Amino acid sequence: MARSYLVIQLDNQVQLQDIVAAPAAQWWPLAPGWYALISAALTLVALSLWFSIRAFQRRRARRQALQQLAQLQQQPNLALHDISLLLKQAALAYFPRARISNTDNAAWWQFLRSQLSARQQQRYQPLIDALQQAAYQPITVQQQWLTEYLNFAELWLRQALPPSRGQS
């Protein structure tokens, strides 16, 4: 017991100071890793913004062609030639002029078909064959193919344009 009395007596004689907590860590300046992470994130945002703006600009002709196609559908005296002209104008915005403008009727239909997937080519082959013949018929005969050709034109504009880098 004597021993514990001695410890207690020593504790009373020592002047104890309050425990002072260390100041909170500052958040600034950041560690070098944070600077690298921030610069990588900013670069990623800038690149994605740049690519999305380029893609938007690249699809401008397609958007305009789709708007014109919607306007054509409202016309009462629409002919197959009007739709073909619209498709040719849209194609000229993306493909070389020599590839499109110097084609005869059969080559033009083959060009349209070649821009689609194999499944779509097979699906629209009867329509394309019929349109090659109907193009030289009176407008009254052409009217039976009009709705299906409008659907084909919309599908072609949405899927074939803009072409991939290898196609153009």
CYANA upper distance limits for C-alpha pairs under 8 A (distance plus 0.5 A):
  1 MET  CA      5 TYR  CA      7.05
  2 ALA  CA      6 LEU  CA      6.93
  3 ARG  CA      7 VAL  CA      7.14
  4 SER  CA      8 ILE  CA      6.80
  5 TYR  CA      9 GLN  CA      6.65
  6 LEU  CA     10 LEU  CA      6.76
  7 VAL  CA     11 ASP  CA      6.76
  8 ILE  CA     12 ASN  CA      6.93
  9 GLN  CA     13 GLN  CA      7.07
 10 LEU  CA     14 VAL  CA      7.01
 30 LEU  CA     34 TRP  CA      6.70
 30 LEU  CA     35 TYR  CA      7.58
 31 ALA  CA     35 TYR  CA      7.51
 32 PRO  CA     36 ALA  CA      6.98
 33 GLY  CA     37 LEU  CA      6.70
 34 TRP  CA     38 ILE  CA      6.55
 35 TYR  CA     39 SER  CA      6.62
 36 ALA  CA     40 ALA  CA      6.61
 37 LEU  CA     41 ALA  CA      6.65
 38 ILE  CA     42 LEU  CA      6.64
 39 SER  CA     43 THR  CA      6.56
 40 ALA  CA     44 LEU  CA      6.62
 41 ALA  CA     45 VAL  CA      6.70
 42 LEU  CA     46 ALA  CA      6.60
 43 THR  CA     47 LEU  CA      6.58
 44 LEU  CA     48 SER  CA      6.60
 45 VAL  CA     49 LEU  CA      6.58
 46 ALA  CA     50 TRP  CA      6.59
 47 LEU  CA     51 PHE  CA      6.61
 48 SER  CA     52 SER  CA      6.53
 49 LEU  CA     53 ILE  CA      6.67
 50 TRP  CA     54 ARG  CA      6.77
 51 PHE  CA     55 ALA  CA      6.62
 52 SER  CA     56 PHE  CA      6.59
 53 ILE  CA     57 GLN  CA      6.70
 54 ARG  CA     58 ARG  CA      6.51
 55 ALA  CA     59 ARG  CA      6.76
 56 PHE  CA     60 ARG  CA      7.00
 58 ARG  CA    162 PRO  CA      7.63
 59 ARG  CA     63 ARG  CA      6.79
 59 ARG  CA    161 LEU  CA      8.08
 59 ARG  CA    162 PRO  CA      6.84
 60 ARG  CA     64 GLN  CA      6.76
 61 ALA  CA     65 ALA  CA      6.60
 61 ALA  CA     90 ALA  CA      6.92
 61 ALA  CA     93 ALA  CA      7.05
 62 ARG  CA     66 LEU  CA      6.68
 62 ARG  CA     90 ALA  CA      7.10
 62 ARG  CA    157 LEU  CA      6.88
 62 ARG  CA    158 ARG  CA      7.94
 62 ARG  CA    161 LEU  CA      6.86
 62 ARG  CA    162 PRO  CA      7.67
 63 ARG  CA     67 GLN  CA      6.76
 64 GLN  CA     68 GLN  CA      6.68
 65 ALA  CA     69 LEU  CA      6.56
 65 ALA  CA     86 LEU  CA      7.37
 65 ALA  CA     87 LEU  CA      8.21
 65 ALA  CA     90 ALA  CA      6.61
 65 ALA  CA    157 LEU  CA      7.99
 66 LEU  CA     70 ALA  CA      6.77
 66 LEU  CA    154 GLU  CA      7.39
 66 LEU  CA    157 LEU  CA      7.51
 67 GLN  CA     71 GLN  CA      6.86
 68 GLN  CA     72 LEU  CA      6.58
 68 GLN  CA     86 LEU  CA      8.25
 69 LEU  CA     73 GLN  CA      6.81
 69 LEU  CA     83 ILE  CA      7.96
 69 LEU  CA     86 LEU  CA      7.97
 69 LEU  CA    150 LEU  CA      8.40
 69 LEU  CA    154 GLU  CA      8.01
 70 ALA  CA     74 GLN  CA      7.44
 71 GLN  CA     75 GLN  CA      7.53
 72 LEU  CA     78 LEU  CA      7.44
 72 LEU  CA     82 ASP  CA      8.44
 72 LEU  CA     83 ILE  CA      8.30
 73 GLN  CA     78 LEU  CA      7.92
 73 GLN  CA    150 LEU  CA      8.30
 78 LEU  CA     82 ASP  CA      7.24
 79 ALA  CA     83 ILE  CA      7.62
 79 ALA  CA    139 ILE  CA      7.04
 79 ALA  CA    142 GLN  CA      7.53
 79 ALA  CA    143 GLN  CA      7.81
 79 ALA  CA    146 LEU  CA      7.86
 80 LEU  CA     84 SER  CA      6.79
 80 LEU  CA    135 ALA  CA      7.34
 80 LEU  CA    142 GLN  CA      7.20
 80 LEU  CA    146 LEU  CA      7.00
 80 LEU  CA    149 TYR  CA      8.11
 81 HIS  CA     85 LEU  CA      6.52
 81 HIS  CA    135 ALA  CA      7.80
 82 ASP  CA     86 LEU  CA      6.81
 83 ILE  CA     87 LEU  CA      6.75
 83 ILE  CA    149 TYR  CA      8.40
 83 ILE  CA    150 LEU  CA      7.76
 83 ILE  CA    153 ALA  CA      7.80
 84 SER  CA     88 LYS  CA      6.58
 85 LEU  CA     89 GLN  CA      6.69
 86 LEU  CA     90 ALA  CA      6.71
 87 LEU  CA     91 ALA  CA      6.56
 87 LEU  CA    153 ALA  CA      7.54
 87 LEU  CA    157 LEU  CA      8.10
 88 LYS  CA     92 LEU  CA      6.62
 88 LYS  CA    100 ILE  CA      7.97
 89 GLN  CA     93 ALA  CA      7.12
 90 ALA  CA     94 TYR  CA      7.67
 90 ALA  CA    157 LEU  CA      8.37
 91 ALA  CA     95 PHE  CA      6.32
 91 ALA  CA    100 ILE  CA      8.04
 91 ALA  CA    161 LEU  CA      8.25
 92 LEU  CA     96 PRO  CA      7.13
 92 LEU  CA     97 ARG  CA      6.51
 92 LEU  CA    100 ILE  CA      7.42
 94 TYR  CA    161 LEU  CA      8.00
 94 TYR  CA    162 PRO  CA      7.04
 94 TYR  CA    163 PRO  CA      7.66
 94 TYR  CA    168 SER  CA      7.30
 95 PHE  CA     99 ARG  CA      7.44
 95 PHE  CA    100 ILE  CA      7.84
 95 PHE  CA    168 SER  CA      5.86
 96 PRO  CA    100 ILE  CA      7.45
 96 PRO  CA    168 SER  CA      7.79
 97 ARG  CA    101 SER  CA      6.16
 97 ARG  CA    102 ASN  CA      8.47
 98 ALA  CA    102 ASN  CA      6.50
 99 ARG  CA    103 THR  CA      7.82
100 ILE  CA    108 TRP  CA      7.61
100 ILE  CA    111 PHE  CA      8.50
103 THR  CA    107 ALA  CA      5.97
103 THR  CA    108 TRP  CA      6.26
104 ASP  CA    108 TRP  CA      6.61
105 ASN  CA    109 TRP  CA      6.91
105 ASN  CA    132 GLN  CA      7.76
106 ALA  CA    110 GLN  CA      6.69
106 ALA  CA    132 GLN  CA      7.54
107 ALA  CA    111 PHE  CA      6.52
108 TRP  CA    112 LEU  CA      6.82
109 TRP  CA    113 ARG  CA      6.69
109 TRP  CA    128 ILE  CA      7.10
109 TRP  CA    132 GLN  CA      8.10
110 GLN  CA    114 SER  CA      6.48
111 PHE  CA    115 GLN  CA      7.12
112 LEU  CA    116 LEU  CA      7.91
112 LEU  CA    156 TRP  CA      8.15
113 ARG  CA    121 GLN  CA      6.16
113 ARG  CA    124 TYR  CA      8.35
113 ARG  CA    125 GLN  CA      8.25
114 SER  CA    121 GLN  CA      7.74
115 GLN  CA    156 TRP  CA      8.39
115 GLN  CA    160 ALA  CA      5.96
115 GLN  CA    163 PRO  CA      8.48
116 LEU  CA    120 GLN  CA      6.40
116 LEU  CA    121 GLN  CA      6.44
116 LEU  CA    156 TRP  CA      7.60
116 LEU  CA    159 GLN  CA      7.47
116 LEU  CA    160 ALA  CA      6.57
117 SER  CA    121 GLN  CA      6.57
118 ALA  CA    122 GLN  CA      6.72
119 ARG  CA    123 ARG  CA      6.73
120 GLN  CA    124 TYR  CA      6.61
121 GLN  CA    125 GLN  CA      6.37
124 TYR  CA    128 ILE  CA      6.72
124 TYR  CA    152 PHE  CA      8.14
125 GLN  CA    129 ASP  CA      6.67
126 PRO  CA    130 ALA  CA      6.64
127 LEU  CA    131 LEU  CA      6.49
127 LEU  CA    145 TRP  CA      8.44
127 LEU  CA    148 GLU  CA      8.25
127 LEU  CA    149 TYR  CA      8.12
128 ILE  CA    132 GLN  CA      6.69
129 ASP  CA    133 GLN  CA      7.38
130 ALA  CA    134 ALA  CA      6.54
131 LEU  CA    135 ALA  CA      6.31
131 LEU  CA    145 TRP  CA      7.91
132 GLN  CA    136 TYR  CA      8.29
133 GLN  CA    137 GLN  CA      7.68
134 ALA  CA    138 PRO  CA      8.47
134 ALA  CA    141 VAL  CA      7.51
134 ALA  CA    142 GLN  CA      6.20
135 ALA  CA    142 GLN  CA      7.57
137 GLN  CA    141 VAL  CA      6.63
137 GLN  CA    142 GLN  CA      7.06
138 PRO  CA    142 GLN  CA      6.99
139 ILE  CA    143 GLN  CA      6.77
140 THR  CA    144 GLN  CA      8.28
142 GLN  CA    146 LEU  CA      7.05
143 GLN  CA    147 THR  CA      8.41
145 TRP  CA    149 TYR  CA      6.49
146 LEU  CA    150 LEU  CA      6.60
147 THR  CA    151 ASN  CA      6.85
148 GLU  CA    152 PHE  CA      6.69
149 TYR  CA    153 ALA  CA      6.48
150 LEU  CA    154 GLU  CA      6.72
151 ASN  CA    155 LEU  CA      6.70
152 PHE  CA    156 TRP  CA      6.44
153 ALA  CA    157 LEU  CA      6.58
154 GLU  CA    158 ARG  CA      6.69
155 LEU  CA    159 GLN  CA      6.48
155 LEU  CA    160 ALA  CA      8.49
156 TRP  CA    160 ALA  CA      5.79
156 TRP  CA    161 LEU  CA      7.89
157 LEU  CA    161 LEU  CA      6.02
163 PRO  CA    167 GLN  CA      6.24
163 PRO  CA    168 SER  CA      6.48
164 SER  CA    168 SER  CA      7.17
